[in-house]
Every structure is written in structure tokens, then in C-alpha cells.
Amino acid sequence: MLAAAYLKLRYSTPTYNVSGKLLVNSQTPYSNAGEKFDDIFMMQKADKLNDEIEIIKSRSMASRVVRSLGLEMQVNNKGKIRSTIIHPEEVPFDFEIVSADSLKGFGILITILNDNQFRINEAPQTYNFNEAVEVGGVRFRLRGGNSDRLGFASNEFNVSWVPTESMAAMLSGSIGVGRVGEGTNVLSISYQTENIRLGNDIVNQYMREYQLASLEDKREIAGKTLSFINSQLDTVYRELKGVEFNLQNYRQKNQVYSAEAQANLLFNELSESNKEIVQLGMKLKWIDYNIAYLSDRRNEHQIISAMLGAEEPALMEQVSAFNKLQLDRSTALITIPAGNPTIVKMDAAIEKLRSDMISNMRNVRQTYTLALDELQRQNRSAGGVISTIPSKEKQLLEVTRQQAILQELYSYLLQKKLETALASASTISSIKVVESAISNGIPVSPNRKGLYIMAILLGIAIPVGIVFLLEYLNDKVKSKNDIQQITDAPILGEVGHADQAGALVVTSNNRKFLAEQFRIIRSNLQYILPKVEKPAILVTSSFSGEGKSFISTNLGSVLALSGKRTVILEFDIRKPKILKGLGLHERKGITNYIVSSIKLDEVITPVPGVDNLFVIPCGPVPPNPAEMLLDERIDQLFKELRSRFDVIIVDTAPVGLVSDAISLGRHVDAIVYIVRHNYTLKKQIQLIDDIYVNNKLPHASIIINDITKQGGYGYYGYGGYGYGYGYGYGYGKEGTSYFDSEDGRKRSGWKKWVSFSKKD
């Protein structure tokens, strides 16, 4: 990865950043015209800097820059690996297009042969300078403007031409515009290019074109504003005359001179009239009360109160006379009886006076009623006039408002016409160049430091990722932890990889590490079967190839070396391997013992080279091995073997494939389940856990077989039980090894350091 990064840096074209700064005046073109004028023309004083940024980055602005600098045509000097763009003024020739399709671009390779001749597109034909040449629908002429071609990588030049709009689209996407800082109106314009001089020209031209565009906009706005003001002055003048004429006619027609004063006068008159109506109403109530009082016979000899508010003199005299007669009568009744002519005469006078008073009161009441009706009529008339005043006043107010608006607008437009004319005459750009384009000369691309860091990270990440992926996708058992995470079944021991051809590695004089591992397993068996005197041990696995026969053979051998008579039963009837691993020939075995009446001694075979170790082969493979294992002779076989041998090793078929091991489980005291390192699938450990948890087979334990240098163990990393190299079973202080080397020779010198990790 570092080499690839170096090559990329070596042959990549360096790119430089060119930038300039300009100030955008936040004031509107006619900010002195006032807020109302700004409102008319929608010149809000909001921050428009973001809009200006988009204007600068627009394709229309890029088109102006392209046309001004002639960027439609670009010339690149062709090198051995890369091409370099050339500034137009540095091109050693002038490329003049006589005619071409303006809608399509083209590219031509020019090879300068000398000061007079050139070649096109590597064709053998040569052309002369100033000669009109036509290639692919493009007619052009090459002039030898600059004959100095020193400093170029070669005499080959790629000339390309693209339409203005296409080039403007590319340029607008490459130009960078942004604020220099928050709260400032200074913009930074940047451009990344191979040629610093060309980049300076592009950035400076961008700022110039933006200034010119700003001035053009101002002048256009000024002209349109003056035209608008003149047209509006004529319109407002005509409307103002019409409104003033309508106001005059309205006042005359409706007799409205001062609506407020007229309304106040009418309200005063209406108030006085209401007071009179109230007084007349009270008098009418008094008249009605007195008429009813006098007409009531229960009040025949009662006086009338003098405080009734009567104002008619004649009526007041009658009331006084009436009350006097009532008092005289009351006084006379004290001395004379009621039937006395004097009393009768007084009653007649009182009655007559009562009748006259009622008649007089009725006349007065009629007079009051007529006066009240007249006042109410006048009130209604005044109320009608008052009710029309709001409508007239509203209409008058509308006409007056129109007149005021038009009058103010007319005066305002006259003022703005003068101000706009003055501002237009002194228009300057609100864009000011703060810093011209400049580059620090340091390439921004490729990033040397970043590229090397990325190369280092990728150089580490890719192999780590591959290893992680391989480990993640590997669903085989790689370490003891893989087993312990799935099941709680005890691990009896671990066996390394055996490179020798024969299956028997444990012999009396063998001190190799592999043989010592089986001795460790023999020691651990006493913890699995602490109270069994003559144990029968069944060896099984998940499927074929996990090393059952190898483990059975050497487990039997290591037990036999301890002085125990041990027999290995080749009960893997379907694929027997015990005899082949021991280098013995086929002979009678278990199947012969079951189906015939031969004696047990005829099938027991001693293992050469190992005392106390015997093997009972499988015999001929039967067509029904599962049913054969249920035969009664199997019980007799195990009974006789227990009486003759101290240990029985049963090598059976994989429990994950067939039921043979389950059938034989009732004859054994413990089972040893073989798990092969980097071979057995993790999901098959669940079968062991099921057997262990549900006690389907007695005293289940696990032996991890074929641990290699590869995988999670390191070199035979038997750290689980403490008998690996890492715990000091290497060479002693005097150079004497606890174990023989795998090739039968003791290691010495540097070999012991690469063979073992630590010293004792």
C-alpha cells in the first residue's frame, strides 16, 4: 500500500488552491431613497449574501468568465504518463478556428516538428504553419506565435475545444464561494487548478465580472426606476384631479361641510327633546293616576295630595276647592248627621267639582298627548338625519383618504425622481475587491501525508479484515473456549497433530509430547471414573474423520502401559479402522462372535509391541449392524470381557450419524467424545451438550484432537490443563529435554528456542 501511495504521488498531477476576497456592500442600490421607496420596489434589508453567493456560482456568471478568458479552448502538453495544462499565453502556437460546429466539442493532438511544420493526431502527413487544415469537420489554422518550446515535457500538445455552456457548467461546479467569517460581508472565491497562473486569471476575472454585473444591474434598475416614476407621476396626477372633483361634488350634493359639527348640533337638539318627552310622560302618568283616583268610589270623600306636580292654574284651583269641601264636610259630620241638608248640599258640590276635575284632567291629558306626539316626531326626524351621518362621513372619509394618499404619493414621486436621477448619475459598484487572487504554492491534492496515512491504515486494515472475515465465517471449533461456551461437559484432554503414518504413537519408550498428552488423559480419567474398578469406555464423535480410532488405539495403549490389561473393541462396524492403524490383517472378530458359536479367545488379538494391550476386530461388515448390536451375545461379550480385562475401550460409529453408540451406551461406564480441532462444526457441540445434560450416555467427557499450529491454539497451545509448552515442559536448565523431538532426535542449539516458548 505504501508503494502504491508513492506511485500515485509520483505520477499524480498536483492541484493548487487559488483564492481571492471581495466585499459585498449590504446596502441596496438606492438605500438613500428611504424605507418607503425600498418597500415599493421590494428592496428589503435582509441579508442577501447567500443570494450573492449563488449568483457568483451560477452558470451565467461562469459563461461571462469563459467568454472573457477564452476558456473554451484548452491546451495540454502531453508527457510520458500525464498531461499538463498550459496557460493560453504560454502556448507555443496560436490555434485559430476558421469554422467548426459550435454545438459540438473536439480534441486534436498537435505534434510540433519544427518552427515551420507540425503533425496532427500522430498521422504521418505534415502541415505547415499558417496553412488552413480541416480535421473531423473542424477547419483551423496554426500560427507559430511562440517558437520557444523549451520547458515542455514533449512537442505533443492536446488542443480541446468545448462549447461555452458546457465549459461554464464545469467551471461553475468547480468554483468555490463562501463567507470569510460569520457576521461579515466578505466573500472568498477559490478555485483548484493545476496551473496557478490560470487559476489566478479565473478567480480575478470572476471578481471583475461580478463587479461589472453589479454595475449593469444598478444601471438597469436606475433606468427602469426613472421610467416607472415618470409613468406613475402622470397616472397619479390624473387620479388626484378626479378625486378632488368628486370630493367637491359630494359636499355640495349631500350638504356635508363639517360632519362632526353638524352631528354635535343634532345630538344636542335630540337631547333636549328627549328631556321634554320624559317630562310629558311623567305628567301623563300623573293625570292618569289622578283620574283613576277620583273615579274610584272608595276615595269619594278623600282629599287629593297637594304635591302631585300639577302646573295648570285652573286645575290647581279646583284641587284646592275640592280639598276644602272635603275638609268642611269632615268637620260638619262631627256635629250633624250625614242626612242633614247641609251635608247633602256639600256632597252635591263635591261631586260636581269631582266631575269637573276629571273632565278638565282629560282635556289636559289630550293636550299633553299631542305635545308628546309632536316631540317624538321631531325626535324621529332628527334620528333619521343622525343615522345618515356615519355613512356620509364614511364616504367623505374615503374620498378624503384617497385625496390624501394620492397627494402624498405625488409629492413623494416628485422627490424620488430627483433622488434617483442623482443616484443614477453617480452609480458605483457595491462590490470591492479586498484581495486579488493568490496561491500559497502548496498542492492541496494529492495530500501526501493523508495518502501515506491512508496507505498505512489500509495496509493494516485489509489483512486484519481478511483474517477477521475468515475467522468470522469459520464455523469449526478453533479453541477450547468454543466448546466451553456451548457445553458444560468436562474436557478430558487435548491431543496434538500426529505426523507419523501409524496410528499407535504411545509405546513404552516413547517420550514424545504427543505420547505425554495421552498419559495426561490417563491421569484425568481417574477424576471422571473415580470408583469404577474395571471401566468400559466408549469412544465416539459427531461424524467420521475426527480421530476416534486413533484416540481409541492410543488410549488403550497408554492404559496398557500402566499395567492394566486393556482390550479395544472395534465396534465401528460400518468403517473399521483399528486393525489397519495397527498394521494387522483382517481376521475374525465381533460379528463372527455374535452370529456364530466361536469362543471369545478366537477373536482376541494381542497388539505387537505393547504388553497387556489386545484388540477384538470388527470382523466381516454385516448388512444390519444396528440390529446386530441389540443381540443378546453383546451382553455376554461384555460380561466375559469384564472378567478377563481391567479396561475395555469401545471404538464405535459416530453418534451424530447412527445410533450404534446409543445402543452400546448401556454396556459402558463412560464415553469419550472426540472433537477435532478446526474440523468439527460448532453446532455439533450442541449434540454433546444434549447427551451430557440429558444423561443419554454415562459420564460424558471430551477430548480435543488434532490441534495444529494453525488456529487459536498456537503451537499445540495446551494451556487449558497446564501441560503445554507455555508452562515449562520444555528443556531443563542443563539442556536435558522432558520430551523427545518429533523426529526422534533431541533438539539442541537454536532449535530449542524455536521449538519451545519458555524455559523451565
HUSULGI-V422791 format. One record per residue. N is the residue number from 1. RES is the residue in three letters. D_FIRST is the distance of its C-alpha to the first C-alpha in whole Angstrom. Layout:
n->{N/N}
res->{RES/RES}
d_first->{D_FIRST/D_FIRST}
//
This chain:
n->{1/2/3/4/5/6/7/8/9/10/11/12/13/14/15/16/17/18/19/20/21/22/23/24/25/26/27/28/29/30/31/32/33/34/35/36/37/38/39/40/41/42/43/44/45/46/47/48/49/50/51/52/53/54/55/56/57/58/59/60/61/62/63/64/65/66/67/68/69/70/71/72/73/74/75/76/77/78/79/80/81/82/83/84/85/86/87/88/89/90/91/92/93/94/95/96/97/98/99/100/101/102/103/104/105/106/107/108/109/110/111/112/113/114/115/116/117/118/119/120/121/122/123/124/125/126/127/128/129/130/131/132/133/134/135/136/137/138/139/140/141/142/143/144/145/146/147/148/149/150/151/152/153/154/155/156/157/158/159/160/161/162/163/164/165/166/167/168/169/170/171/172/173/174/175/176/177/178/179/180/181/182/183/184/185/186/187/188/189/190/191/192/193/194/195/196/197/198/199/200/201/202/203/204/205/206/207/208/209/210/211/212/213/214/215/216/217/218/219/220/221/222/223/224/225/226/227/228/229/230/231/232/233/234/235/236/237/238/239/240/241/242/243/244/245/246/247/248/249/250/251/252/253/254/255/256/257/258/259/260/261/262/263/264/265/266/267/268/269/270/271/272/273/274/275/276/277/278/279/280/281/282/283/284/285/286/287/288/289/290/291/292/293/294/295/296/297/298/299/300/301/302/303/304/305/306/307/308/309/310/311/312/313/314/315/316/317/318/319/320/321/322/323/324/325/326/327/328/329/330/331/332/333/334/335/336/337/338/339/340/341/342/343/344/345/346/347/348/349/350/351/352/353/354/355/356/357/358/359/360/361/362/363/364/365/366/367/368/369/370/371/372/373/374/375/376/377/378/379/380/381/382/383/384/385/386/387/388/389/390/391/392/393/394/395/396/397/398/399/400/401/402/403/404/405/406/407/408/409/410/411/412/413/414/415/416/417/418/419/420/421/422/423/424/425/426/427/428/429/430/431/432/433/434/435/436/437/438/439/440/441/442/443/444/445/446/447/448/449/450/451/452/453/454/455/456/457/458/459/460/461/462/463/464/465/466/467/468/469/470/471/472/473/474/475/476/477/478/479/480/481/482/483/484/485/486/487/488/489/490/491/492/493/494/495/496/497/498/499/500/501/502/503/504/505/506/507/508/509/510/511/512/513/514/515/516/517/518/519/520/521/522/523/524/525/526/527/528/529/530/531/532/533/534/535/536/537/538/539/540/541/542/543/544/545/546/547/548/549/550/551/552/553/554/555/556/557/558/559/560/561/562/563/564/565/566/567/568/569/570/571/572/573/574/575/576/577/578/579/580/581/582/583/584/585/586/587/588/589/590/591/592/593/594/595/596/597/598/599/600/601/602/603/604/605/606/607/608/609/610/611/612/613/614/615/616/617/618/619/620/621/622/623/624/625/626/627/628/629/630/631/632/633/634/635/636/637/638/639/640/641/642/643/644/645/646/647/648/649/650/651/652/653/654/655/656/657/658/659/660/661/662/663/664/665/666/667/668/669/670/671/672/673/674/675/676/677/678/679/680/681/682/683/684/685/686/687/688/689/690/691/692/693/694/695/696/697/698/699/700/701/702/703/704/705/706/707/708/709/710/711/712/713/714/715/716/717/718/719/720/721/722/723/724/725/726/727/728/729/730/731/732/733/734/735/736/737/738/739/740/741/742/743/744/745/746/747/748/749/750/751/752/753/754/755/756/757/758/759/760}
res->{MET/LEU/ALA/ALA/ALA/TYR/LEU/LYS/LEU/ARG/TYR/SER/THR/PRO/THR/TYR/ASN/VAL/SER/GLY/LYS/LEU/LEU/VAL/ASN/SER/GLN/THR/PRO/TYR/SER/ASN/ALA/GLY/GLU/LYS/PHE/ASP/ASP/ILE/PHE/MET/MET/GLN/LYS/ALA/ASP/LYS/LEU/ASN/ASP/GLU/ILE/GLU/ILE/ILE/LYS/SER/ARG/SER/MET/ALA/SER/ARG/VAL/VAL/ARG/SER/LEU/GLY/LEU/GLU/MET/GLN/VAL/ASN/ASN/LYS/GLY/LYS/ILE/ARG/SER/THR/ILE/ILE/HIS/PRO/GLU/GLU/VAL/PRO/PHE/ASP/PHE/GLU/ILE/VAL/SER/ALA/ASP/SER/LEU/LYS/GLY/PHE/GLY/ILE/LEU/ILE/THR/ILE/LEU/ASN/ASP/ASN/GLN/PHE/ARG/ILE/ASN/GLU/ALA/PRO/GLN/THR/TYR/ASN/PHE/ASN/GLU/ALA/VAL/GLU/VAL/GLY/GLY/VAL/ARG/PHE/ARG/LEU/ARG/GLY/GLY/ASN/SER/ASP/ARG/LEU/GLY/PHE/ALA/SER/ASN/GLU/PHE/ASN/VAL/SER/TRP/VAL/PRO/THR/GLU/SER/MET/ALA/ALA/MET/LEU/SER/GLY/SER/ILE/GLY/VAL/GLY/ARG/VAL/GLY/GLU/GLY/THR/ASN/VAL/LEU/SER/ILE/SER/TYR/GLN/THR/GLU/ASN/ILE/ARG/LEU/GLY/ASN/ASP/ILE/VAL/ASN/GLN/TYR/MET/ARG/GLU/TYR/GLN/LEU/ALA/SER/LEU/GLU/ASP/LYS/ARG/GLU/ILE/ALA/GLY/LYS/THR/LEU/SER/PHE/ILE/ASN/SER/GLN/LEU/ASP/THR/VAL/TYR/ARG/GLU/LEU/LYS/GLY/VAL/GLU/PHE/ASN/LEU/GLN/ASN/TYR/ARG/GLN/LYS/ASN/GLN/VAL/TYR/SER/ALA/GLU/ALA/GLN/ALA/ASN/LEU/LEU/PHE/ASN/GLU/LEU/SER/GLU/SER/ASN/LYS/GLU/ILE/VAL/GLN/LEU/GLY/MET/LYS/LEU/LYS/TRP/ILE/ASP/TYR/ASN/ILE/ALA/TYR/LEU/SER/ASP/ARG/ARG/ASN/GLU/HIS/GLN/ILE/ILE/SER/ALA/MET/LEU/GLY/ALA/GLU/GLU/PRO/ALA/LEU/MET/GLU/GLN/VAL/SER/ALA/PHE/ASN/LYS/LEU/GLN/LEU/ASP/ARG/SER/THR/ALA/LEU/ILE/THR/ILE/PRO/ALA/GLY/ASN/PRO/THR/ILE/VAL/LYS/MET/ASP/ALA/ALA/ILE/GLU/LYS/LEU/ARG/SER/ASP/MET/ILE/SER/ASN/MET/ARG/ASN/VAL/ARG/GLN/THR/TYR/THR/LEU/ALA/LEU/ASP/GLU/LEU/GLN/ARG/GLN/ASN/ARG/SER/ALA/GLY/GLY/VAL/ILE/SER/THR/ILE/PRO/SER/LYS/GLU/LYS/GLN/LEU/LEU/GLU/VAL/THR/ARG/GLN/GLN/ALA/ILE/LEU/GLN/GLU/LEU/TYR/SER/TYR/LEU/LEU/GLN/LYS/LYS/LEU/GLU/THR/ALA/LEU/ALA/SER/ALA/SER/THR/ILE/SER/SER/ILE/LYS/VAL/VAL/GLU/SER/ALA/ILE/SER/ASN/GLY/ILE/PRO/VAL/SER/PRO/ASN/ARG/LYS/GLY/LEU/TYR/ILE/MET/ALA/ILE/LEU/LEU/GLY/ILE/ALA/ILE/PRO/VAL/GLY/ILE/VAL/PHE/LEU/LEU/GLU/TYR/LEU/ASN/ASP/LYS/VAL/LYS/SER/LYS/ASN/ASP/ILE/GLN/GLN/ILE/THR/ASP/ALA/PRO/ILE/LEU/GLY/GLU/VAL/GLY/HIS/ALA/ASP/GLN/ALA/GLY/ALA/LEU/VAL/VAL/THR/SER/ASN/ASN/ARG/LYS/PHE/LEU/ALA/GLU/GLN/PHE/ARG/ILE/ILE/ARG/SER/ASN/LEU/GLN/TYR/ILE/LEU/PRO/LYS/VAL/GLU/LYS/PRO/ALA/ILE/LEU/VAL/THR/SER/SER/PHE/SER/GLY/GLU/GLY/LYS/SER/PHE/ILE/SER/THR/ASN/LEU/GLY/SER/VAL/LEU/ALA/LEU/SER/GLY/LYS/ARG/THR/VAL/ILE/LEU/GLU/PHE/ASP/ILE/ARG/LYS/PRO/LYS/ILE/LEU/LYS/GLY/LEU/GLY/LEU/HIS/GLU/ARG/LYS/GLY/ILE/THR/ASN/TYR/ILE/VAL/SER/SER/ILE/LYS/LEU/ASP/GLU/VAL/ILE/THR/PRO/VAL/PRO/GLY/VAL/ASP/ASN/LEU/PHE/VAL/ILE/PRO/CYS/GLY/PRO/VAL/PRO/PRO/ASN/PRO/ALA/GLU/MET/LEU/LEU/ASP/GLU/ARG/ILE/ASP/GLN/LEU/PHE/LYS/GLU/LEU/ARG/SER/ARG/PHE/ASP/VAL/ILE/ILE/VAL/ASP/THR/ALA/PRO/VAL/GLY/LEU/VAL/SER/ASP/ALA/ILE/SER/LEU/GLY/ARG/HIS/VAL/ASP/ALA/ILE/VAL/TYR/ILE/VAL/ARG/HIS/ASN/TYR/THR/LEU/LYS/LYS/GLN/ILE/GLN/LEU/ILE/ASP/ASP/ILE/TYR/VAL/ASN/ASN/LYS/LEU/PRO/HIS/ALA/SER/ILE/ILE/ILE/ASN/ASP/ILE/THR/LYS/GLN/GLY/GLY/TYR/GLY/TYR/TYR/GLY/TYR/GLY/GLY/TYR/GLY/TYR/GLY/TYR/GLY/TYR/GLY/TYR/GLY/TYR/GLY/LYS/GLU/GLY/THR/SER/TYR/PHE/ASP/SER/GLU/ASP/GLY/ARG/LYS/ARG/SER/GLY/TRP/LYS/LYS/TRP/VAL/SER/PHE/SER/LYS/LYS/ASP}
d_first->{0/4/5/5/6/9/10/10/12/14/15/16/19/20/22/25/27/31/34/37/40/43/46/47/51/52/55/57/58/61/61/64/66/66/65/67/66/63/64/65/63/60/58/57/56/53/49/48/45/43/45/45/41/41/43/41/38/41/40/44/43/40/42/44/42/41/44/45/42/42/38/39/38/35/34/31/30/28/26/24/21/22/25/26/29/32/35/38/40/38/38/40/42/44/43/46/47/50/50/47/47/46/44/42/39/38/36/37/35/37/37/39/41/44/46/48/46/43/41/40/37/37/40/42/45/46/47/49/48/51/51/51/48/48/44/44/46/45/48/47/48/46/47/46/46/44/44/41/38/36/33/32/29/31/35/33/33/33/36/35/38/38/41/41/41/38/36/38/36/33/34/35/32/30/33/32/35/36/38/38/39/41/45/45/45/43/40/37/36/32/30/27/27/26/29/31/34/34/33/36/38/37/37/40/42/41/43/46/46/46/49/51/50/51/54/55/55/57/60/60/60/63/65/65/66/69/70/69/72/74/74/75/77/80/79/79/83/84/83/85/88/88/87/90/93/92/92/96/97/96/98/101/101/100/102/99/99/98/97/96/100/101/100/101/105/105/103/106/109/107/107/111/112/110/112/115/114/113/117/118/117/118/121/121/120/123/126/124/125/128/129/128/130/133/133/132/136/135/135/138/140/136/136/133/131/131/127/126/125/128/128/131/134/137/135/135/138/139/136/138/142/140/139/142/144/142/143/147/147/145/148/151/149/150/154/155/153/151/154/156/156/155/151/152/152/149/147/148/147/144/143/144/142/139/139/139/136/134/135/134/131/130/131/129/126/126/126/123/121/122/121/118/117/117/115/112/113/112/109/107/108/106/103/103/103/100/98/98/96/93/92/94/92/89/89/91/88/85/87/87/83/83/85/83/79/80/82/79/77/79/79/75/74/77/75/71/72/73/70/68/69/69/65/65/66/64/61/57/54/52/49/48/45/44/41/41/37/35/31/30/28/24/22/21/18/16/15/13/14/13/10/8/10/9/5/7/9/7/6/9/11/10/11/14/15/15/18/19/20/21/23/25/26/27/31/32/33/31/33/36/35/35/39/40/39/41/44/46/47/47/45/47/44/41/41/38/37/39/38/42/44/47/47/49/47/50/53/55/53/50/48/44/42/43/46/46/45/47/50/48/49/52/53/51/54/56/55/55/58/60/64/63/65/65/61/60/56/55/51/49/46/44/44/44/42/41/43/47/49/47/47/51/51/50/51/55/54/53/56/59/58/59/62/62/64/61/61/58/59/57/57/54/57/54/52/53/51/53/55/52/50/53/54/57/59/60/63/65/64/64/65/68/69/69/70/73/75/74/74/71/71/70/67/66/64/63/59/60/58/58/62/63/60/61/60/62/60/59/62/62/60/62/62/62/60/60/64/65/63/66/69/71/70/67/69/71/68/67/70/71/67/68/71/70/66/65/61/60/57/56/53/53/52/49/50/47/49/53/55/56/55/57/60/60/59/63/63/60/60/56/53/50/47/44/41/38/35/32/34/37/36/36/39/41/41/44/46/46/47/49/51/51/52/55/56/56/56/57/55/52/49/45/44/40/40/37/35/32/29/26/27/28/30/28/31/34/33/37/37/39/43/42/42/38/37/36/40/41/42/40/42/45/46/48/45/47/45/46/45/44/41/40/41/45/44/44/40/40/38/35/35/36/34/31/33/34/33/36/39/42}
//
